[in-house]
Amino acid sequence: MGKFPRRDRAGAGLLVINQEGVTNEEPEQAKQCYLQSQKVGCSSDPALAAIFSTVRHLNRTMAYDGDLDKKIETLTPDQVAGALRQNIDPAKLVVVTAGDFGSSTAAVAP
């Protein structure tokens, strides 16, 4: 196990981001994964129908999603770290662990 117990790793990761920021690679990789998932999400008729339904329900246009994707593409590591610092307080993080921990055959995640 690492430096922090499993339940504390998320909070520890957020503390590191708050103190040190994020690397250039982290937001780049996250942006590429997100944008790729957006493209894949539009590749089937049922998925498109769900998107159109959501867009209509939220009274938006498809241009809104396109503009959002462009904004995400231009995010910098400093903007990402700043948004995390502004909106997520590691001290208020609640980690919930659920399962059958009494069983000797239960698998334990690292």
ROTORZA-636190 format. One record per residue: residue number from 1; residue in three letters; chain; y, x, z of N, C-alpha, C in turn. Coordinates in steps of 0.02 Angstrom, whole numbers. Example, Ala and Ser with C-alpha at 12.3 -4.5 7.8 and 13.67 -1.06 7.14 Angstrom:
residues 2
+-----+---------+--------+--------+--------+--------+--------+--------+--------+--------+--------+--------+
: num : residuo : cadena :    n.Y :    n.X :    n.Z :   ca.Y :   ca.X :   ca.Z :    c.Y :    c.X :    c.Z :
+-----+---------+--------+--------+--------+--------+--------+--------+--------+--------+--------+--------+
:   1 :     ALA :      A :   -284 :    660 :    390 :   -225 :    615 :    390 :   -165 :    660 :    390 :
:   2 :     SER :      A :   -112 :    642 :    354 :    -53 :    684 :    357 :      2 :    645 :    394 :
+-----+---------+--------+--------+--------+--------+--------+--------+--------+--------+--------+--------+
This chain:
residues 110
+-----+---------+--------+--------+--------+--------+--------+--------+--------+--------+--------+--------+
: num : residuo : cadena :    n.Y :    n.X :    n.Z :   ca.Y :   ca.X :   ca.Z :    c.Y :    c.X :    c.Z :
+-----+---------+--------+--------+--------+--------+--------+--------+--------+--------+--------+--------+
:   1 :     MET :      A :    -58 :     42 :      0 :      0 :      0 :      0 :     61 :     45 :      0 :
:   2 :     GLY :      A :    116 :     20 :    -28 :    177 :     59 :    -34 :    215 :     64 :     32 :
:   3 :     LYS :      A :    276 :     85 :     26 :    319 :     95 :     84 :    331 :     31 :    123 :
:   4 :     PHE :      A :    334 :    -25 :     88 :    348 :    -89 :    120 :    286 :   -133 :    118 :
:   5 :     PRO :      A :    274 :   -172 :    171 :    219 :   -220 :    167 :    232 :   -268 :    109 :
:   6 :     ARG :      A :    180 :   -297 :     83 :    184 :   -340 :     25 :    239 :   -393 :     32 :
:   7 :     ARG :      A :    245 :   -424 :     89 :    293 :   -478 :     98 :    365 :   -453 :     97 :
:   8 :     ASP :      A :    374 :   -388 :    109 :    442 :   -361 :    112 :    463 :   -326 :     47 :
:   9 :     ARG :      A :    420 :   -319 :     -1 :    436 :   -281 :    -61 :    492 :   -314 :   -102 :
:  10 :     ALA :      A :    492 :   -380 :   -107 :    545 :   -413 :   -146 :    613 :   -400 :   -114 :
:  11 :     GLY :      A :    616 :   -409 :    -49 :    679 :   -396 :    -14 :    700 :   -324 :    -19 :
:  12 :     ALA :      A :    652 :   -278 :    -14 :    668 :   -207 :    -20 :    694 :   -191 :    -90 :
:  13 :     GLY :      A :    664 :   -221 :   -140 :    688 :   -211 :   -209 :    759 :   -235 :   -218 :
:  14 :     LEU :      A :    774 :   -292 :   -188 :    843 :   -318 :   -192 :    892 :   -273 :   -155 :
:  15 :     LEU :      A :    871 :   -245 :    -99 :    914 :   -199 :    -63 :    929 :   -137 :   -105 :
:  16 :     VAL :      A :    879 :   -111 :   -139 :    890 :    -53 :   -183 :    939 :    -70 :   -238 :
:  17 :     ILE :      A :    931 :   -128 :   -268 :    978 :   -150 :   -321 :   1048 :   -156 :   -292 :
:  18 :     ASN :      A :   1054 :   -185 :   -233 :   1120 :   -193 :   -202 :   1152 :   -125 :   -188 :
:  19 :     GLN :      A :   1112 :    -76 :   -169 :   1139 :    -10 :   -151 :   1148 :     36 :   -211 :
:  20 :     GLU :      A :   1100 :     35 :   -257 :   1100 :     84 :   -312 :   1113 :     55 :   -380 :
:  21 :     GLY :      A :   1112 :    -11 :   -386 :   1120 :    -41 :   -453 :   1053 :    -43 :   -489 :
:  22 :     VAL :      A :   1056 :    -53 :   -554 :    996 :    -55 :   -595 :   1000 :      0 :   -647 :
:  23 :     THR :      A :    942 :     21 :   -672 :    942 :     73 :   -724 :    961 :     41 :   -791 :
:  24 :     ASN :      A :    977 :     82 :   -839 :    993 :     55 :   -906 :    933 :     21 :   -938 :
:  25 :     GLU :      A :    874 :     45 :   -922 :    813 :     19 :   -954 :    794 :    -50 :   -927 :
:  26 :     GLU :      A :    805 :    -63 :   -863 :    783 :   -126 :   -833 :    814 :   -187 :   -866 :
:  27 :     PRO :      A :    880 :   -191 :   -872 :    908 :   -251 :   -905 :    890 :   -253 :   -979 :
:  28 :     GLU :      A :    886 :   -195 :  -1012 :    869 :   -193 :  -1083 :    800 :   -223 :  -1094 :
:  29 :     GLN :      A :    752 :   -202 :  -1053 :    684 :   -228 :  -1060 :    682 :   -303 :  -1044 :
:  30 :     ALA :      A :    717 :   -324 :   -992 :    718 :   -394 :   -973 :    750 :   -436 :  -1028 :
:  31 :     LYS :      A :    804 :   -412 :  -1057 :    838 :   -449 :  -1111 :    792 :   -457 :  -1171 :
:  32 :     GLN :      A :    758 :   -403 :  -1190 :    714 :   -406 :  -1248 :    656 :   -454 :  -1236 :
:  33 :     CYS :      A :    628 :   -453 :  -1176 :    573 :   -499 :  -1159 :    597 :   -571 :  -1161 :
:  34 :     TYR :      A :    655 :   -584 :  -1132 :    682 :   -652 :  -1131 :    696 :   -677 :  -1202 :
:  35 :     LEU :      A :    730 :   -635 :  -1241 :    748 :   -657 :  -1309 :    686 :   -666 :  -1352 :
:  36 :     GLN :      A :    636 :   -624 :  -1343 :    573 :   -632 :  -1380 :    539 :   -697 :  -1360 :
:  37 :     SER :      A :    540 :   -713 :  -1295 :    508 :   -775 :  -1273 :    546 :   -836 :  -1300 :
:  38 :     GLN :      A :    611 :   -831 :  -1309 :    649 :   -885 :  -1338 :    627 :   -897 :  -1411 :
:  39 :     LYS :      A :    617 :   -843 :  -1448 :    594 :   -849 :  -1517 :    525 :   -879 :  -1521 :
:  40 :     VAL :      A :    480 :   -854 :  -1479 :    411 :   -879 :  -1479 :    411 :   -953 :  -1458 :
:  41 :     GLY :      A :    454 :   -971 :  -1411 :    458 :  -1040 :  -1387 :    478 :  -1089 :  -1441 :
:  42 :     CYS :      A :    508 :  -1065 :  -1494 :    529 :  -1109 :  -1549 :    479 :  -1110 :  -1606 :
:  43 :     SER :      A :    421 :  -1081 :  -1596 :    375 :  -1071 :  -1652 :    325 :  -1128 :  -1662 :
:  44 :     SER :      A :    328 :  -1180 :  -1622 :    282 :  -1236 :  -1632 :    320 :  -1302 :  -1629 :
:  45 :     ASP :      A :    293 :  -1351 :  -1663 :    326 :  -1417 :  -1664 :    333 :  -1448 :  -1595 :
:  46 :     PRO :      A :    281 :  -1447 :  -1552 :    289 :  -1476 :  -1485 :    343 :  -1440 :  -1445 :
:  47 :     ALA :      A :    347 :  -1374 :  -1452 :    398 :  -1336 :  -1415 :    468 :  -1355 :  -1440 :
:  48 :     LEU :      A :    475 :  -1361 :  -1505 :    540 :  -1380 :  -1533 :    559 :  -1451 :  -1510 :
:  49 :     ALA :      A :    511 :  -1495 :  -1509 :    526 :  -1563 :  -1486 :    550 :  -1562 :  -1413 :
:  50 :     ALA :      A :    519 :  -1521 :  -1371 :    541 :  -1516 :  -1302 :    611 :  -1487 :  -1297 :
:  51 :     ILE :      A :    625 :  -1437 :  -1339 :    692 :  -1407 :  -1340 :    744 :  -1459 :  -1361 :
:  52 :     PHE :      A :    730 :  -1495 :  -1414 :    777 :  -1546 :  -1437 :    789 :  -1600 :  -1384 :
:  53 :     SER :      A :    736 :  -1619 :  -1350 :    742 :  -1669 :  -1297 :    786 :  -1643 :  -1241 :
:  54 :     THR :      A :    775 :  -1581 :  -1221 :    815 :  -1551 :  -1167 :    888 :  -1545 :  -1188 :
:  55 :     VAL :      A :    900 :  -1521 :  -1249 :    968 :  -1513 :  -1274 :   1004 :  -1581 :  -1274 :
:  56 :     ARG :      A :    969 :  -1632 :  -1297 :   1000 :  -1699 :  -1299 :   1013 :  -1725 :  -1228 :
:  57 :     HIS :      A :    965 :  -1715 :  -1183 :    972 :  -1738 :  -1115 :   1031 :  -1705 :  -1080 :
:  58 :     LEU :      A :   1042 :  -1641 :  -1094 :   1097 :  -1604 :  -1063 :   1162 :  -1610 :  -1101 :
:  59 :     ASN :      A :   1161 :  -1649 :  -1156 :   1220 :  -1661 :  -1197 :   1249 :  -1595 :  -1223 :
:  60 :     ARG :      A :   1204 :  -1553 :  -1248 :   1223 :  -1489 :  -1277 :   1201 :  -1488 :  -1350 :
:  61 :     THR :      A :   1219 :  -1434 :  -1384 :   1196 :  -1423 :  -1452 :   1153 :  -1360 :  -1453 :
:  62 :     MET :      A :   1119 :  -1350 :  -1509 :   1080 :  -1289 :  -1516 :   1126 :  -1228 :  -1518 :
:  63 :     ALA :      A :   1188 :  -1238 :  -1537 :   1237 :  -1182 :  -1538 :   1247 :  -1155 :  -1467 :
:  64 :     TYR :      A :   1242 :  -1199 :  -1417 :   1249 :  -1177 :  -1348 :   1196 :  -1125 :  -1331 :
:  65 :     ASP :      A :   1134 :  -1139 :  -1351 :   1079 :  -1091 :  -1338 :   1090 :  -1026 :  -1376 :
:  66 :     GLY :      A :   1114 :  -1032 :  -1438 :   1128 :   -972 :  -1477 :   1183 :   -929 :  -1445 :
:  67 :     ASP :      A :   1235 :   -963 :  -1420 :   1289 :   -926 :  -1386 :   1264 :   -894 :  -1322 :
:  68 :     LEU :      A :   1221 :   -929 :  -1286 :   1193 :   -902 :  -1224 :   1152 :   -839 :  -1239 :
:  69 :     ASP :      A :   1111 :   -842 :  -1292 :   1072 :   -784 :  -1312 :   1117 :   -724 :  -1329 :
:  70 :     LYS :      A :   1172 :   -737 :  -1363 :   1219 :   -683 :  -1380 :   1250 :   -653 :  -1317 :
:  71 :     LYS :      A :   1267 :   -695 :  -1269 :   1295 :   -670 :  -1206 :   1244 :   -628 :  -1169 :
:  72 :     ILE :      A :   1182 :   -650 :  -1169 :   1129 :   -612 :  -1135 :   1120 :   -544 :  -1169 :
:  73 :     GLU :      A :   1122 :   -543 :  -1236 :   1114 :   -480 :  -1272 :   1167 :   -428 :  -1253 :
:  74 :     THR :      A :   1227 :   -451 :  -1236 :   1282 :   -404 :  -1222 :   1289 :   -386 :  -1149 :
:  75 :     LEU :      A :   1246 :   -412 :  -1105 :   1250 :   -394 :  -1034 :   1239 :   -320 :  -1023 :
:  76 :     THR :      A :   1278 :   -292 :   -978 :   1270 :   -221 :   -960 :   1234 :   -216 :   -893 :
:  77 :     PRO :      A :   1206 :   -158 :   -877 :   1174 :   -149 :   -812 :   1221 :   -163 :   -754 :
:  78 :     ASP :      A :   1284 :   -144 :   -760 :   1332 :   -157 :   -706 :   1344 :   -232 :   -697 :
:  79 :     GLN :      A :   1346 :   -270 :   -751 :   1355 :   -342 :   -747 :   1294 :   -375 :   -713 :
:  80 :     VAL :      A :   1235 :   -351 :   -730 :   1173 :   -379 :   -701 :   1172 :   -365 :   -626 :
:  81 :     ALA :      A :   1186 :   -302 :   -607 :   1185 :   -283 :   -536 :   1239 :   -322 :   -499 :
:  82 :     GLY :      A :   1298 :   -330 :   -528 :   1352 :   -368 :   -496 :   1333 :   -440 :   -485 :
:  83 :     ALA :      A :   1301 :   -470 :   -535 :   1280 :   -540 :   -528 :   1228 :   -548 :   -473 :
:  84 :     LEU :      A :   1182 :   -500 :   -469 :   1131 :   -502 :   -416 :   1164 :   -495 :   -347 :
:  85 :     ARG :      A :   1210 :   -448 :   -342 :   1245 :   -438 :   -277 :   1284 :   -500 :   -257 :
:  86 :     GLN :      A :   1315 :   -532 :   -306 :   1357 :   -590 :   -292 :   1316 :   -652 :   -274 :
:  87 :     ASN :      A :   1257 :   -659 :   -303 :   1221 :   -722 :   -298 :   1157 :   -720 :   -256 :
:  88 :     ILE :      A :   1132 :   -661 :   -240 :   1070 :   -657 :   -203 :   1080 :   -613 :   -141 :
:  89 :     ASP :      A :   1066 :   -641 :    -83 :   1072 :   -605 :    -21 :   1001 :   -589 :      4 :
:  90 :     PRO :      A :    982 :   -525 :      2 :    914 :   -507 :     24 :    898 :   -529 :     95 :
:  91 :     ALA :      A :    949 :   -533 :    138 :    938 :   -554 :    207 :    917 :   -628 :    212 :
:  92 :     LYS :      A :    932 :   -666 :    161 :    915 :   -737 :    161 :    852 :   -752 :    120 :
:  93 :     LEU :      A :    820 :   -700 :     95 :    760 :   -708 :     55 :    703 :   -734 :     99 :
:  94 :     VAL :      A :    670 :   -784 :     76 :    612 :   -812 :    112 :    550 :   -800 :     69 :
:  95 :     VAL :      A :    502 :   -766 :     97 :    440 :   -752 :     62 :    385 :   -794 :     93 :
:  96 :     VAL :      A :    351 :   -833 :     52 :    298 :   -876 :     76 :    232 :   -851 :     48 :
:  97 :     THR :      A :    184 :   -841 :     92 :    118 :   -820 :     72 :     70 :   -875 :     90 :
:  98 :     ALA :      A :     31 :   -897 :     41 :    -15 :   -952 :     53 :    -85 :   -933 :     29 :
:  99 :     GLY :      A :   -134 :   -960 :     61 :   -201 :   -948 :     39 :   -250 :   -951 :     97 :
: 100 :     ASP :      A :   -312 :   -936 :     82 :   -365 :   -936 :    132 :   -375 :   -865 :    155 :
: 101 :     PHE :      A :   -338 :   -845 :    207 :   -340 :   -776 :    230 :   -392 :   -766 :    284 :
: 102 :     GLY :      A :   -425 :   -820 :    305 :   -477 :   -814 :    355 :   -544 :   -793 :    325 :
: 103 :     SER :      A :   -551 :   -802 :    260 :   -614 :   -787 :    227 :   -620 :   -711 :    214 :
: 104 :     SER :      A :   -677 :   -683 :    228 :   -687 :   -611 :    217 :   -695 :   -596 :    143 :
: 105 :     THR :      A :   -707 :   -647 :    101 :   -715 :   -636 :     30 :   -651 :   -647 :     -8 :
: 106 :     ALA :      A :   -598 :   -666 :     26 :   -534 :   -679 :     -8 :   -506 :   -613 :    -35 :
: 107 :     ALA :      A :   -484 :   -613 :    -96 :   -455 :   -554 :   -127 :   -385 :   -544 :   -100 :
: 108 :     VAL :      A :   -366 :   -482 :    -89 :   -299 :   -466 :    -64 :   -262 :   -430 :   -121 :
: 109 :     ALA :      A :   -206 :   -458 :   -140 :   -165 :   -426 :   -192 :   -131 :   -365 :   -164 :
: 110 :     PRO :      A :   -121 :   -314 :   -205 :    -88 :   -253 :   -180 :    -16 :   -265 :   -162 :
+-----+---------+--------+--------+--------+--------+--------+--------+--------+--------+--------+--------+
